[in-house]
Amino acid sequence: MSKELKIGIIMVIVLGSVIWGVNFLKGKNFFSNTKNYYVIYDEVNGLLESNGVFIKGYKVGHVGDIDFSDKTLKKLRVVLAISSDVKIPAESKARIYSVDLLGTKAVELLFSQNEKNLKPGDTLVGDIEISVVKQLEPYKTQAYKLLNSMDSLSSSISRIFNSNTVKNLHETFKNIKVTTEALAKSSDAIEGSFSNIEFITRNLKENNRQINEILKNLESFSDTLSKIKLQKSINELNKTLEGTSEILANIKSGHGTLGKLVTNDSLYNALVRSISNLDSLLIDLKKRPNRYVHFSLFGKKNK
């Protein structure tokens, strides 16, 4: 074997090793038993060749190739090299998702319930996981509004809590402290008052029966006293009426002076004549007093 032939064989071996190593680092293994499936996406969302293909977190293949599906450049076709041992049901989904927070992408196979399996070269249904950024996109405007509101609130608070307000708040808290201390000092007296009230209430509760008996006795005594006074008044009134009836009866029958005056006309006429004579006497006494009364400073004068 010539020297040139040996060098050529070594170069082919080295070149083959380099090509195999590069493809191995990309996730391609010429010695592995895989089958290719296709997926059509509107976008690959950062998916790269050699990214893994997983089923419930277990790697079963890798992304073999990514290219446009036609000349319109509207769709992307992704080749998935999946282990030949894996049976993929028809209508299964190949969803692109983020493996970590750094944005590394991978493909997750979501099996359907279809009993029919896909054949190598068939196309899976493409799906893309909604990224956190897109999920938060509807809240972006609200977040900006909230930040503006917080900024306005912060400015308002800064204007409200000026030096005078802080001073007033300090005085208010000081007054609250004084009031609290006063209440603390009065707590013993208040507690004693409540204890006394509790003691009185307990005594009233314990002696409730005796108190009811006393109240009943007082009520009975009051009723009896009222009845006694009323009966006494009625008896005295009856006696008075009986005496009055007797007096009237005597007057009517002509007994006594008043009865004779009422029933006897002669006594009445005599009384009237006596009053008339007395009146005449008084009139004559007024006109001629010297007829009835005689007096002199120098003695009695003979007629």
C-alpha positions in Angstrom: 0.0 0.0 0.0 1.5 3.3 -1.1 1.9 6.2 1.2 -0.6 8.4 -0.7 -3.3 5.7 -0.3 -2.7 5.5 3.4 -3.0 9.3 3.7 -6.2 9.3 1.7 -7.8 6.6 3.8 -6.9 8.5 7.0 -8.4 11.7 5.6 -11.6 10.0 4.7 -11.8 8.5 8.2 -11.1 11.9 9.8 -13.6 13.7 7.5 -16.3 11.1 8.2 -15.6 11.4 11.9 -15.9 15.2 11.8 -19.2 15.0 9.9 -20.6 12.4 12.2 -19.5 14.4 15.3 -21.1 17.6 14.0 -24.3 15.9 13.2 -24.2 14.1 16.5 -23.9 17.4 18.3 -26.9 18.6 16.3 -28.8 15.6 17.6 -28.5 13.5 14.4 -27.2 10.0 14.8 -26.7 8.0 11.6 -26.5 4.8 13.5 -29.8 5.3 15.4 -33.0 3.7 14.2 -35.4 6.7 13.7 -38.4 7.5 11.5 -39.2 10.9 10.1 -42.5 12.7 10.6 -43.5 16.1 9.4 -45.2 19.0 11.1 -46.5 22.3 9.5 -46.3 25.5 11.6 -47.2 29.1 10.9 -44.0 29.9 13.0 -41.5 27.9 14.9 -41.2 30.4 17.7 -37.4 30.0 18.0 -37.2 26.2 17.5 -33.8 25.0 16.2 -32.5 21.9 14.5 -31.4 19.3 17.0 -33.8 20.4 19.6 -35.4 17.5 21.4 -38.7 15.8 20.9 -40.3 14.6 24.2 -43.3 12.5 25.4 -44.2 13.5 29.0 -40.7 14.8 29.6 -38.9 11.7 28.1 -36.8 12.4 25.0 -37.8 10.2 22.0 -36.2 12.0 19.1 -35.0 15.4 17.8 -35.8 18.1 15.3 -34.1 17.0 12.1 -34.7 19.9 9.6 -36.6 23.2 9.4 -37.5 24.8 6.1 -40.3 26.6 4.3 -43.1 24.3 3.1 -43.5 26.1 -0.3 -42.4 29.1 -2.3 -45.0 31.4 -0.6 -42.9 31.3 2.6 -46.1 31.4 4.7 -45.7 28.0 6.3 -42.7 26.2 7.8 -42.1 22.4 7.6 -40.3 20.7 10.5 -38.9 17.2 10.3 -39.1 15.2 13.5 -36.7 12.2 13.8 -38.5 9.9 16.3 -37.4 6.5 17.5 -38.9 3.7 15.5 -40.2 2.1 18.7 -42.6 4.9 19.3 -46.1 4.5 17.9 -47.8 7.8 17.2 -51.7 7.8 17.1 -53.3 9.6 14.2 -54.4 13.2 14.9 -51.7 13.6 17.6 -50.2 17.1 18.1 -46.6 18.2 18.0 -46.5 21.3 20.3 -43.6 23.6 20.5 -42.9 24.8 24.1 -40.3 26.4 26.3 -38.1 24.0 28.2 -36.6 26.6 30.6 -36.6 30.2 31.4 -33.8 31.0 28.9 -36.2 30.3 26.1 -34.8 26.9 24.9 -37.5 25.3 22.7 -38.5 21.7 22.2 -41.3 19.7 20.7 -43.8 17.8 22.9 -45.9 15.0 21.4 -49.5 15.0 22.6 -51.2 11.7 21.7 -54.8 11.5 20.7 -57.3 8.8 21.5 -57.3 7.5 17.9 -56.6 3.8 17.6 -55.0 4.2 14.2 -51.3 5.0 14.2 -49.4 7.3 11.8 -46.9 5.9 9.3 -43.3 7.3 8.8 -43.6 10.3 6.6 -47.1 11.3 7.8 -47.9 14.8 9.1 -48.8 15.6 12.7 -50.9 18.5 13.8 -48.8 21.5 14.7 -49.4 23.5 17.9 -47.5 26.2 19.7 -47.6 26.9 23.5 -48.6 30.5 24.2 -45.5 32.2 25.7 -45.6 34.1 28.9 -45.1 37.4 27.1 -48.1 36.8 24.9 -50.2 35.7 27.9 -49.3 39.0 29.6 -49.9 41.1 26.5 -53.6 41.8 27.3 -52.6 43.0 30.7 -49.8 45.3 29.4 -52.1 48.3 28.9 -53.7 47.7 32.3 -50.3 47.5 33.9 -49.4 50.9 32.3 -52.6 52.4 33.6 -52.0 51.0 37.0 -48.5 52.4 37.1 -49.8 55.8 36.1 -52.5 55.6 38.8 -49.9 54.7 41.4 -47.7 57.6 40.3 -50.7 60.0 40.6 -51.5 58.5 44.0 -47.9 58.9 45.2 -48.0 62.5 44.1 -51.3 63.1 45.9 -50.0 61.4 49.1 -46.8 63.6 48.9 -49.0 66.7 48.7 -51.3 65.7 51.5 -48.6 64.6 54.0 -46.8 67.9 54.2 -45.1 69.2 57.3 -48.3 70.6 58.8 -50.2 67.3 58.2 -47.4 65.3 59.8 -47.4 67.6 62.8 -51.2 67.3 63.2 -51.0 63.5 62.9 -48.2 63.6 65.6 -50.5 65.6 67.9 -53.4 63.3 67.2 -51.4 60.2 68.0 -50.2 61.9 71.2 -53.8 62.7 72.2 -54.7 59.1 71.5 -51.9 57.9 73.7 -53.0 60.2 76.5 -56.6 59.0 76.2 -55.4 55.4 76.2 -53.4 55.9 79.3 -56.4 57.5 81.0 -58.6 54.6 80.1 -56.0 52.2 81.4 -56.0 54.1 84.8 -59.7 54.0 84.9 -59.9 50.3 84.0 -59.6 49.3 87.7 -62.5 51.5 88.7 -64.6 50.4 85.7 -63.8 46.8 86.5 -64.8 47.3 90.1 -68.1 48.9 89.0 -68.8 46.0 86.7 -68.0 43.6 89.6 -70.5 45.4 91.8 -73.1 45.4 89.1 -72.5 41.7 88.6 -72.7 41.1 92.4 -76.0 43.0 92.6 -77.4 41.2 89.6 -76.4 37.8 91.0 -78.1 38.7 94.3 -81.2 39.8 92.5 -81.2 36.6 90.6 -80.6 34.4 93.6 -83.4 36.3 95.7 -85.8 36.6 92.8 -88.3 34.4 94.5 -88.2 36.3 97.9 -88.5 39.6 96.0 -91.6 38.4 94.2 -93.2 37.3 97.5 -92.5 40.7 99.0 -94.0 42.5 96.0 -97.1 40.3 96.2 -97.4 41.0 100.0 -97.1 44.8 99.4 -99.7 44.6 96.7 -102.0 42.7 99.0 -101.5 45.1 101.8 -102.0 48.1 99.6 -105.3 46.6 98.3 -106.4 45.9 101.9 -105.5 49.4 103.1 -107.4 50.9 100.2 -110.4 48.8 101.0 -110.3 49.8 104.7 -110.1 53.5 104.0 -112.9 53.4 101.4 -115.2 51.4 103.7 -114.5 53.8 106.6 -115.3 56.8 104.4 -118.5 55.2 103.2 -119.6 54.4 106.8 -119.0 58.0 107.9 -120.9 59.3 104.9 -123.8 57.0 105.7 -123.8 58.3 109.3 -123.8 61.9 108.1 -126.7 61.2 105.7 -128.7 59.5 108.5 -128.2 62.5 110.8 -129.2 64.9 108.1 -132.3 62.8 107.4 -133.3 62.9 111.1 -132.8 66.7 111.2 -134.9 67.2 108.1 -137.5 64.8 109.5 -137.7 66.8 112.7 -137.9 70.1 110.9 -140.7 68.7 108.7 -142.6 67.3 111.7 -142.4 70.7 113.5 -140.1 69.7 116.3 -137.7 72.3 117.6 -137.4 76.0 116.9 -136.5 75.6 113.3 -139.3 73.0 112.8 -141.9 75.4 114.4 -140.6 78.3 112.3 -141.1 76.2 109.2 -144.4 74.6 110.0 -146.1 77.3 112.3 -147.2 80.5 110.5 -148.0 82.4 113.7 -144.4 82.1 114.9 -143.3 83.3 111.6 -145.7 86.3 111.7 -144.6 87.2 115.2 -141.0 87.1 114.2 -141.8 89.4 111.3 -143.7 91.8 113.5 -140.8 91.9 116.0 -138.4 92.7 113.3 -140.7 95.4 112.0 -141.0 97.0 115.5 -137.3 96.9 116.0 -136.8 98.6 112.7 -139.2 101.4 113.7 -137.5 101.8 117.1 -134.1 102.2 115.4 -135.5 104.8 113.1 -137.1 106.8 115.9 -133.9 106.5 118.0 -132.0 108.0 115.1 -134.4 110.9 114.7 -134.9 111.8 118.4 -132.1 110.4 120.5 -132.7 112.8 123.4 -136.0 111.2 123.9 -134.3 108.0 125.0 -130.9 109.3 126.4 -130.6 112.3 128.9 -127.2 113.8 130.0 -125.9 117.3 131.0 -122.6 118.8 132.1 -124.3 120.9 134.9 -126.7 118.5 136.3 -130.2 117.4 135.5 -132.6 120.2 134.4 -136.1 120.2 135.7 -138.8 120.4 133.2 
